[in-house]
Amino acid sequence: KQVEVIRGPASAVWGANALYGVVNVVSKTPRELKGTSATFGFGGFDRPDADAGSLWYLSGTYADAPNDRWSYKLSGGGYSQDALARPTGRIPCDNSAVCTPTTTYPPFANSGTTQPKFDARVDYDYEDGRNLSFSGGVAGTDGIMHSGIGPFDINSGSVMSYAKAGFTKGNLRAGFFTNVLSGDADQLLTLGLNGAPIKFLFDTTTVDFDVSNVQTFAQRHVVSYGGNLRFNSNDLSIAPDADNRTEFGIYGQDEIFLSDHFRLVAGGRVDRFDFVDDFVFSPRVAFLVKPDANQTFRISYNKAY
């Protein structure tokens, strides 16, 4: 539906990853997307030292609003590609203590990648403008996935599923989501003591609750506040001692309209991570000068964990 860009430090509201700004992608609701759409694409790729390969993808969406209260959306699709060129020759070595430049890439059966997906969403709109939304989906991967540490062969397929619920009433928003990822794979460039590729079994789950609100005071103050609670569980075969994580944070921010050309933004965020002994404070302050509606000069200070 739209892409919102907030320039400048925003860690006080959004956390450490928002040190330089925030990009918010807003998708259309089922009511706004009412109808049927489908996309199909295909193409090819080539490399000087390898055979050409092909790829294709297909996606479709159906959305409807039976009445002025309920609306829903169903979508699904898939992606498939031929095998990419497998690495051959000698493995680069920068540390003679752990490897030698004469080590060759181990042979493995090469294959392409297939990824199907399915999503659904249901919305309920109240008479007074409140909205309740539920969505969920599942996606899978089969074949070989290429990464920065080499190719992984997804044995029995990996599955990622999610569920999400949201409630809005004016500027008040409350939400919940969970992501679950599970699968097993072989790291094809790393052999164990038995001469077989090292297996990577993984199961991860994330559960998050968040609430936020925006209010105006005295026609000059726009106050934002809220918080979130997140649980992360990890079961990784290559990191059996990996700990589960619990994170909690609250924030508050005031944007003060000093005049038509000057604004002051001040806020802070307090986070608590169970792997850190103390609470972490992330302050933010910014002074904005706007000569006109299309120009902004900003002086800001931001600190984030």
N, C-alpha and C positions, 0 to 999 in steps of 0.2 A: 504493500500500500504506500509506504513512504519510508525514507531513510533520514533519520535525525542525526545531526553531528553537533556535539557540544565541545567546543574548543577550550583548551586550557586544562589545568589540573583538576581532577574530580575524584581523587582518592578518598576524600572525606565522606563521599556518598557511596561510591561504587567499589572501593577497595583498592588494593595495591596496583592492580593491572590498569587502572584508569589514571596513571600518572600524567599523561599528556592529553587526555580527552576521552570522549565516549562516542561510539557509533551505535545507534539503536535502530534495528531493522524491524519495522512494524508490518506484519502480514495482514492480509484482508480477512475479515470475518467470513463465515459461511454465507451470511446474508448479503454481504458485499460481493461475494464471489459466485453468486447464484448462477448455475448453468453447468455446462459440460465443456471441458477442454482436454486436449491431448497433444503431446509433443513426441516426435520421433526424430532421432538423429543417427547418423552413421558417418564413419570416416576411416581414415587410415593413418598409419605412422610408419616412418622409414628411417633407417640409420645407415650410414655408409658401410658398416661392417656387419650388417644383419639383414635378414629378410624383412620385407614389409609385413606389417600386421594390420588388422582391422579392429574396429570397435563399433558398438551401437548402444543406444539407450532409448528407453521408452517410458513415458510417464503420463498419467491421466488423472483427472480430478472431476468429481461430480459433487455439486453443492446445491442445496435446496432449502427453502424456508416455507414449510407447510402453512404457517400462520404467523401472526405478529409476535409470537412468544418463542417458538422453537425454530432452530435452524441447525443444519448439520453439513458435514463435508466428509467425503471419502476420497482417498487418493492412493495410488500405488504405482509401481513401476519397476524397472530393472536396468542394469548396466552390465555389459560384458565386453571383454577385450581379449584379443589373442595374447599369447605369451610375449613378454618383452625379451630383449636379447639377454641371455644369461652371461655373467662375467666369466671370462676365460683368461688363461695366461697365469702370471704370477701375482700373488697378493702383495700390494705395496706394504713396505715395512719401514717404520720410522724409529723403531726401538729394537736393536739387535739382541737385547736381553730376553725378549719374549717372542721374537719371530725372526725369520731369515727371508731375504728377498728371493730365495729359491723356492719358497713354499707356493704350490700351485692351488688354484681354486678347486675344491672337491667337486666331483661330478654329481649332478642331481637331475632328476626328471623335471623338465620345465613345463609350465602350463600357464594358461591365462587366468583371468579373474572374473567371477560373476557375483553380482550384488543385487538381490531383490529387496523390495521394501514395501511397506503398507502403513498407512496412517488413517486415523479417524478423529473427528472433532464434533462435539455437540455443544450448542450454546442455548442459554435461556435468557431472554430479555424481559425484565420486569417493567411494569407500567411507569414507575418513577425513574427509569433510566439505569437502574442497577443491572449488572450483567454477571452471569455465572457460566463458566466455560470448563469443559472437560475434554481432554485430548490424550491420545496415546498412539503408539506405533511400534513397529518391529522392523528390523533390517538385518540382513545376513550377508556374510562374505564366504566365498568358497574359492579355492585356488591358491595362487601365490600372490602375496602382498609384498611390494618392494618398499624398503625403508632406508633410513640413513645408515643403519648397521647391517644392511644386507637383506636378502629375500627371506620371507617366512612362508612356509607351506601350511596353509590352514587345513588340518587333517579332516576333522568331522564337521567343519564349518563353525564360524563364530557368529554369535547372535547378540545384537544390541537392541534392547527394548526400553521404552520410556512411558511414563504416565505423568500427566500434568493437570492441575486444577487451578482456576483463578477466579477471583471475585473482585469486582470494581463497583464503586459507588462514588461518582464524581472523581475527586483526586485520591480517594482512599483505595488502595490496592492490597490484596492479600493473595498469596499464592503458595503452591506446593508442587514439587516435581521430584521424580526419582528416575535415575538412569541405572540400568543393569547391563553389564557387558560380560560375556563368558565365551570361552573357546579354548582350543589347544592348537599349537602350531610347532613346527620344527624350524629351527634356525639353520638354514641350509649351508651356510658358510662356516659354521662352527661345529666341530666334531668332538664328542665326548671321549672318555677313556676307552669305551667299547667300540669306537670307530663310527658310531651312529650320530646323526645330528642331535644337538641338544634340544630337548623338548621344553616348550614354554606353555604351561597351563595357567590360565588366568580367570579369575572371577572377581569383579569389582561392582560395588553398589554405592550409589550416592543418593541421599535423601535430603531435601532442602525445604525449609519453611521460611517465608519472608513476608513482611508487611511494610507498607510505606504510605505516607500521606503528605500533602502539600496544602498549606493554609496561608491566607493573607491577613495581615494585621495593619491597621492604621493607614491603609492605602499605600504604604511604602515598604512594608516587609513581606517577603515571600519566604516562608519557613518550610523547609523540607526535613522530615525526620522518619526514622524507621529502623529496621534491623532484620537480621536473618540468623537462622540456626541450621547447621549442616553436619550431617554424619557421613563419613566415608569409610567403607570397609574394603580391605584388599586381601586377596588370597592368590599369591603369585609364586609359582614354583621356583623361579630364579631368584626370588627374594623372600624366602620363607619367614624371615624375621620382620618383614614390613608390618608396621603398626597400623591399626585403624586410627582414624582421625576424627576429632570433633571440633567444630569451629563455631564461634558465636560472635556477632558484632552488632553494635548499635551506632547510629549516627544522627547528627543534627546540623543543619546549615541555614543561614539567614542571608538572603539577598536583599540588600537595602538600596532603594532608589533614592539617592541623595538629591538628585535633580534630573532634568531631562538629559543631561550629558555626563553625569557621574554616578557610578554604582560601587558599592562595597559588598563583597561576598566573604563571609567568614563561617567556618564550620569545623567540625572535628568528628572523628570516628574512633571508637574503642573496640578492639578485637581481642578475643581470647581463644588461643589455640592450645590444645592439650599437650602439644609437644614443645611449647615455650613456657618457661616458668612464670613470666609476668604478663600482665595486660599490655597490649600494644596500642599506642595512641598515634593517630594520623591527623595532623592539623592542616588546615588550608585557609589562606586568606588571599584575596585578589582585589585590586583596585582597577576599575574599568573606566576609561574615558571614551565617550562616543560623540565625536564632532557632528555626525549625522547618523541616520539609520543604517547606512551601509559601511561604516567605518568604526573600528574598535581598536583602542590601544590598551594593552593589559600589562599590569605589573603584578606578579603573583609569587606566592611561596607555598610549597607543597612538600609534605614529607609522608612517606608510606612505608609500611613494613614490607 
